[in-house]
Amino acid sequence: MKPEDAYNPGMDRRGRVNWYSELPPVVERLAAAWENKGYCDQAGAMPIPSHESVVRIIHHIRRILFPGYFTQTNINTDNLEYYIGQEVNILFEDLSTQIQLALRYDALNNNACCDCPAEGGEERAAAFIKKLPGIKGVLVTDIEAAMEGDPAAKSRSEVIFSYPGLLAITVYRVANELHKLGVPFIPRIMTEYAHSLTGIDIHPAATIGDSFFIDHGTGVVVGETTVIGSRVRLYQGVTIGALSLPRDAGERLRNKKRHPTIEDDVIIYSNATILGGETVIGARSVIGGNIWLTESVPPDTRVILKRPELVYSDKGRRRLQCGQTRRYKGKRYECTS
């Protein structure tokens, strides 16, 4: 044990050990460690975006995009316009505040304290709100893609209420518009929040076309520079990622294309891994489960693993000779051992 870790508590007036006296030195060491990394100066100079507020904004946007689904307010044709107007006004105020905090903190983070923008939050919030009808239009195509691609989907309401894929896609489409407006921090907070809820990790800078469907979804990863066309379907465990990078690649490759391009009408089945910025999956191709790809695939191609050889045995209760067969539920099995 190091000397600074040894217990040497003080005593209170009653002769009891005062463990609170142990806490100030720990606090000092924690603060010193933070300052040494260069974070504390910037964080302390200006308020930073609120994670809690950003999450609240996500829920607010979902209430606007899908009126009546995520609120207890009774929505009908008579009060719909009033309801949406009220929600949009509240969204504008909250989003403006968080964008402004993000812009100012980003300036500080880049050592531009003297040039911290005094405004910009309201402008970007208004520009984003103008995008909401377009976002909703694309989400309608995503819902229809779920209805067409999943026989288990009983209704569009079920998809909206309960499908994790649609939740992740909704948050991505919102975050992507904010990213394109130059809003720092907030888009990534949004998509990582959706990631924590759904297990689906979509970077806000990825480009994804309409009618996008993620079935089941857990474990799906879509990297920053991925380009996905229209009417693409992914299943659980799919990774669209970058090749392994050297240690010094962070700055050198930060704005380079590192992730694949998936063209229109492609289906990628579960646990497939597709890597590399030069990898292109051609239109209308089907990538089978458990495939590993680091090279391009022409359009109209089906990529599957060669069927493995299966070996059947009776768990030692009755060993059959090599070449003998047995039948079970109408199927013929050959036992090789």
Buried (B, 14 or more C-beta within 10 A) or exposed (E): EEEEEEEEEEEEEEEEEEEEEEEEEEEEEEEEEBEEEEEBEBBEEBEBBBBEBBEBBBEBBBBBBBBBEBBEEEBEEEEEEEBBEEBBEBBBEBBBBBBBBBBBBBBBBEEEEEEBEEEBBBEBBEBBBEBBEEBBEBBBBBBBBBBEBBEEBEEBEBBBEEBBBBBBBBBBBBBBBBBBBEBBBBBBBBBBBBBEEBBBBBBBBBEBBBBBBBBBBBBBBBBBBBBBBBBBBBBBBBBBBBEEEEEEBEEEBEEEBBBBBBBBBBBBBBBBBBBBBEBBBBBBBBBBBEBEBEEBBEBEBEBEEEEEEEEEEEEEEEEBEEEEEEEEEEEEBEBEE
